[in-house]
Amino acid sequence: MKKVSILLFAFTITSLLSAQTGKVSDDLSMPSKILKMDRKYAIYLPPDYETSSRRYPVLYLLHGGGDDQTGWVQFGEVLHIADKAINEGTATPMIIVMPDANTGKRGYSNSPKGDWQYEDFFFQEFIPYIEKTYRIKADKHYRAIAGLSMGGWGSFIYALHHPEMFASACPLSAYTGPLKREDLNSDRLNQFGGNITEAEKEAWYKQYSVLELITAIPEEQVKSNKPEDQKKKVRWYIDCGDDDFLFEGNALTHIAMRKKGIAHEYRVRDGVHNWVYWRTSLPKVLEFVTMDFHQF
């Protein structure tokens, strides 16, 4: 009898522990008509997803250059970090979606000539597919975006282009695009092929330079309390290491946002451009986006 009791106790403890663990799948795919190919993605489902019928807020978590949809899973330890934050109550249960932006051409932008439309794919196909396939609250108030390095750039660009889509955005160690027009060299555009005209370069720069986009925001829109302008408000959390080679772009973006009166959290911590830094950033990101998911 004693042995049976011990076994039942062990089984109960194991069941409780397993109930507190989320699930990650990192080799999923969906078809894209825009990109004319299948696109991979990874997803984190919170611990109670399989046992509940509720809908969840969603965080789109973007990888950096050279990685793919598995980066945040393998190196970022998203399963462990998200489970810990949810179990400790610092983050609400949420779905985390990690798309692949490293197949075909690298990056989150459309091409200058319009023959590789990754941003169009992301908003017109990927988000609708994800939010129909999984139990997600498909509303700005329950949608956030974050990413590191190239993915930090994607976070900036997507939230600046579509502020009506995201409650919060968290660029980490972000590439911010060319800091000046003359910084847009051929290396950045080589992946899109040759024969790019100066007019196409100029248009791409205005569309994908973070500083240019911030400068272009009308000040009256920032200060406005009109309902239509309030729908375009995004809560920002910007984090970059003090020894990161992308520090200058993040610092200049912080200054530009301050001059514009755009509210944001700006954090500079001891660190460089590596996974050690980003693994310590992710818990704060989950806590930050949770504040938006809970206040509505």
C-alpha positions as CSV (number, residue, x, y, z in Angstrom):
1,M,0.0,0.0,0.0
2,K,2.8,2.4,0.9
3,K,4.5,1.7,-2.5
4,V,1.3,2.4,-4.3
5,S,0.9,5.7,-2.4
6,I,4.4,6.7,-3.4
7,L,3.8,5.9,-7.0
8,L,0.5,7.8,-7.0
9,F,2.2,10.8,-5.4
10,A,5.0,10.7,-8.0
11,F,2.5,10.4,-10.8
12,T,0.5,13.4,-9.4
13,I,3.7,15.6,-9.2
14,T,4.8,14.6,-12.7
15,S,1.3,15.5,-14.0
16,L,1.4,18.8,-12.3
17,L,4.8,19.6,-13.7
18,S,3.9,18.6,-17.2
19,A,0.7,20.7,-17.0
20,Q,3.0,23.8,-16.4
21,T,5.0,23.2,-19.6
22,G,4.2,24.8,-22.9
23,K,4.9,23.3,-26.3
24,V,7.1,24.4,-29.1
25,S,7.0,23.3,-32.8
26,D,9.7,24.7,-35.0
27,D,9.3,23.1,-38.4
28,L,5.8,24.2,-39.4
29,S,5.0,25.7,-42.8
30,M,2.3,27.5,-44.7
31,P,1.9,28.2,-48.5
32,S,2.4,31.8,-49.8
33,K,1.0,32.9,-53.1
34,I,2.8,36.3,-52.7
35,L,6.2,34.7,-52.4
36,K,5.4,31.7,-54.5
37,M,6.8,29.2,-52.0
38,D,6.1,27.6,-48.6
39,R,7.2,29.5,-45.6
40,K,8.3,28.0,-42.4
41,Y,7.6,29.2,-38.9
42,A,7.9,28.1,-35.2
43,I,5.3,28.5,-32.6
44,Y,5.1,28.5,-28.8
45,L,1.8,27.4,-27.2
46,P,1.3,28.2,-23.5
47,P,0.9,25.5,-20.8
48,D,-2.9,25.5,-20.7
49,Y,-3.5,25.7,-24.5
50,E,-4.4,22.1,-24.9
51,T,-6.7,22.0,-21.9
52,S,-8.6,25.2,-22.4
53,S,-10.9,26.7,-25.0
54,R,-9.9,30.3,-24.5
55,R,-8.3,32.6,-27.0
56,Y,-4.8,34.1,-26.4
57,P,-2.9,37.2,-27.1
58,V,0.0,36.8,-29.5
59,L,3.6,38.0,-29.7
60,Y,5.3,37.9,-33.1
61,L,9.0,37.3,-32.3
62,L,11.4,37.9,-35.2
63,H,14.9,36.4,-35.6
64,G,18.1,38.1,-36.7
65,G,20.2,37.9,-39.8
66,G,21.7,34.4,-40.4
67,D,19.1,32.7,-38.2
68,D,15.7,31.3,-39.2
69,Q,12.5,30.4,-37.3
70,T,14.5,28.1,-35.0
71,G,16.8,30.8,-33.6
72,W,14.6,31.8,-30.7
73,V,13.8,28.2,-30.0
74,Q,17.4,26.8,-30.1
75,F,19.5,29.7,-28.9
76,G,16.9,32.0,-27.3
77,E,15.4,29.3,-25.1
78,V,11.9,30.6,-25.7
79,L,10.2,27.6,-24.2
80,H,12.0,27.7,-20.9
81,I,11.8,31.5,-20.6
82,A,8.1,31.8,-21.5
83,D,7.1,28.9,-19.3
84,K,9.0,30.4,-16.3
85,A,7.5,33.9,-16.8
86,I,4.0,32.5,-17.1
87,N,4.3,30.1,-14.2
88,E,5.7,32.9,-12.0
89,G,3.0,35.3,-13.0
90,T,5.2,38.0,-14.7
91,A,3.7,37.2,-18.1
92,T,0.2,36.3,-19.1
93,P,-0.3,33.1,-21.1
94,M,0.3,34.0,-24.7
95,I,1.1,32.4,-28.1
96,I,4.5,33.3,-29.5
97,V,5.0,33.0,-33.3
98,M,8.4,33.0,-34.9
99,P,8.4,33.3,-38.8
100,D,11.3,32.4,-41.1
101,A,12.7,35.4,-42.9
102,N,15.9,33.7,-44.2
103,T,14.6,31.6,-47.1
104,G,15.0,33.0,-50.6
105,K,16.0,36.5,-49.7
106,R,17.0,37.6,-46.2
107,G,15.0,40.2,-44.4
108,Y,11.5,41.6,-43.5
109,S,11.2,44.2,-46.2
110,N,9.7,44.3,-49.7
111,S,12.3,44.6,-52.5
112,P,13.0,47.9,-54.3
113,K,11.5,46.5,-57.6
114,G,8.6,44.8,-56.0
115,D,9.6,41.3,-57.0
116,W,10.1,40.0,-53.4
117,Q,7.3,41.2,-51.2
118,Y,8.0,39.8,-47.7
119,E,6.3,42.6,-45.8
120,D,3.2,42.1,-47.9
121,F,3.3,38.4,-47.2
122,F,3.6,39.0,-43.5
123,F,0.5,41.2,-43.2
124,Q,-1.6,39.9,-46.0
125,E,-1.0,36.1,-45.6
126,F,1.0,35.2,-42.5
127,I,-0.8,37.0,-39.8
128,P,-4.3,36.0,-41.2
129,Y,-3.2,32.4,-41.5
130,I,-1.7,32.2,-37.9
131,E,-4.7,34.0,-36.4
132,K,-7.2,31.6,-38.1
133,T,-5.2,28.5,-37.4
134,Y,-4.7,29.1,-33.7
135,R,-7.0,30.4,-30.9
136,I,-5.7,34.0,-31.0
137,K,-7.4,37.2,-30.1
138,A,-7.1,38.8,-33.5
139,D,-7.1,42.5,-32.3
140,K,-4.5,45.2,-31.9
141,H,-4.9,45.2,-28.2
142,Y,-3.8,41.6,-28.0
143,R,-1.1,41.7,-30.6
144,A,2.6,42.6,-30.1
145,I,5.9,42.4,-32.0
146,A,9.5,42.0,-31.0
147,G,12.7,40.9,-32.5
148,L,16.5,41.0,-32.3
149,S,19.0,42.7,-34.7
150,M,17.5,42.3,-38.2
151,G,14.3,41.2,-36.4
152,G,14.5,44.4,-34.3
153,W,14.5,46.3,-37.5
154,G,11.5,44.3,-38.6
155,S,9.8,45.2,-35.3
156,F,10.5,48.9,-35.9
157,I,9.4,48.9,-39.5
158,Y,6.2,46.8,-39.0
159,A,5.0,48.8,-36.0
160,L,5.8,52.1,-37.7
161,H,4.1,51.1,-41.0
162,H,1.1,49.5,-39.2
163,P,0.7,51.1,-35.8
164,E,-3.0,50.1,-35.9
165,M,-1.9,46.5,-35.8
166,F,0.2,46.3,-32.6
167,A,-0.3,47.3,-29.0
168,S,3.4,47.2,-28.3
169,A,6.7,46.8,-30.1
170,C,10.0,45.7,-28.6
171,P,13.1,46.1,-30.8
172,L,16.2,44.5,-29.3
173,S,19.7,45.4,-30.4
174,A,18.0,46.6,-33.6
175,Y,19.5,47.3,-36.9
176,T,17.7,50.6,-37.7
177,G,18.3,50.8,-41.4
178,P,20.6,53.3,-43.1
179,L,21.3,56.3,-40.8
180,K,21.7,58.6,-43.7
181,R,20.8,58.3,-47.4
182,E,24.5,58.0,-48.3
183,D,24.7,55.0,-46.0
184,L,22.5,53.0,-48.3
185,N,25.2,51.2,-50.1
186,S,24.8,48.4,-52.7
187,D,25.7,45.7,-50.1
188,R,22.3,46.1,-48.4
189,L,20.4,45.9,-51.7
190,N,22.6,43.2,-53.4
191,Q,20.3,40.4,-52.3
192,F,17.5,41.9,-54.4
193,G,19.6,41.8,-57.6
194,G,21.1,44.5,-59.7
195,N,19.8,47.3,-61.9
196,I,18.2,49.2,-59.0
197,T,17.7,52.8,-60.0
198,E,18.4,55.8,-57.8
199,A,14.7,56.5,-57.6
200,E,14.1,53.0,-56.3
201,K,16.9,53.3,-53.8
202,E,15.4,56.6,-52.6
203,A,12.0,55.2,-52.2
204,W,13.3,52.1,-50.4
205,Y,15.3,54.3,-48.0
206,K,12.3,56.4,-47.1
207,Q,10.3,53.2,-46.5
208,Y,12.9,51.3,-44.5
209,S,15.0,53.7,-42.6
210,V,13.7,53.9,-39.0
211,L,15.0,57.5,-38.5
212,E,13.3,58.6,-41.7
213,L,10.0,57.0,-40.7
214,I,10.1,58.6,-37.3
215,T,10.9,62.0,-38.7
216,A,8.0,61.8,-41.1
217,I,5.4,61.2,-38.4
218,P,3.3,64.5,-38.0
219,E,3.8,66.0,-34.6
220,E,0.1,66.8,-34.3
221,Q,-0.6,63.1,-34.7
222,V,1.7,62.2,-31.9
223,K,0.0,64.8,-29.6
224,S,-3.5,64.1,-30.8
225,N,-6.2,62.6,-28.6
226,K,-8.5,61.9,-31.5
227,P,-9.8,58.3,-31.5
228,E,-8.5,57.7,-35.0
229,D,-5.0,58.8,-33.9
230,Q,-5.2,56.9,-30.6
231,K,-5.6,53.8,-32.6
232,K,-2.2,54.4,-34.1
233,K,-0.4,54.6,-30.7
234,V,2.1,51.9,-29.9
235,R,4.0,51.3,-26.6
236,W,7.7,51.0,-27.3
237,Y,10.4,49.1,-25.5
238,I,13.9,49.6,-27.0
239,D,16.8,47.6,-25.5
240,C,20.5,47.7,-26.7
241,G,23.8,46.7,-25.1
242,D,26.3,49.5,-24.4
243,D,29.0,47.7,-26.4
244,D,26.7,46.6,-29.2
245,F,28.0,47.6,-32.7
246,L,24.4,48.8,-33.5
247,F,24.3,51.1,-30.4
248,E,24.5,54.3,-32.4
249,G,21.4,53.7,-34.5
250,N,19.4,52.8,-31.4
251,A,20.6,55.9,-29.5
252,L,19.8,58.2,-32.5
253,T,16.4,56.5,-32.7
254,H,15.8,57.2,-29.0
255,I,16.8,60.9,-29.5
256,A,14.5,61.2,-32.5
257,M,11.6,59.7,-30.7
258,R,12.1,62.1,-27.7
259,K,12.2,65.1,-30.0
260,K,9.0,63.9,-31.6
261,G,7.4,63.3,-28.2
262,I,6.9,59.6,-28.9
263,A,6.6,57.8,-25.5
264,H,9.0,54.9,-25.2
265,E,11.1,52.9,-22.8
266,Y,14.8,53.0,-23.7
267,R,17.2,50.6,-21.9
268,V,20.9,50.4,-22.2
269,R,22.5,47.5,-20.3
270,D,25.9,46.0,-20.1
271,G,26.3,43.7,-23.1
272,V,27.2,43.0,-26.7
273,H,25.4,41.7,-29.7
274,N,24.8,38.1,-28.7
275,W,22.4,35.5,-27.3
276,V,23.5,36.0,-23.8
277,Y,22.1,39.5,-24.0
278,W,18.9,38.6,-25.8
279,R,18.0,35.7,-23.4
280,T,18.1,38.3,-20.6
281,S,16.0,40.7,-22.7
282,L,13.1,38.3,-23.4
283,P,11.7,38.0,-19.9
284,K,11.3,41.8,-19.8
285,V,9.7,41.8,-23.3
286,L,7.1,39.3,-22.1
287,E,6.4,41.4,-19.0
288,F,6.2,44.6,-21.1
289,V,3.7,43.2,-23.6
290,T,1.7,41.6,-20.9
291,M,0.9,45.1,-19.5
292,D,-1.0,45.8,-22.8
293,F,-2.7,42.4,-22.9
294,H,-4.1,43.0,-19.4
295,Q,-5.2,46.5,-19.5
296,F,-8.1,46.1,-22.0
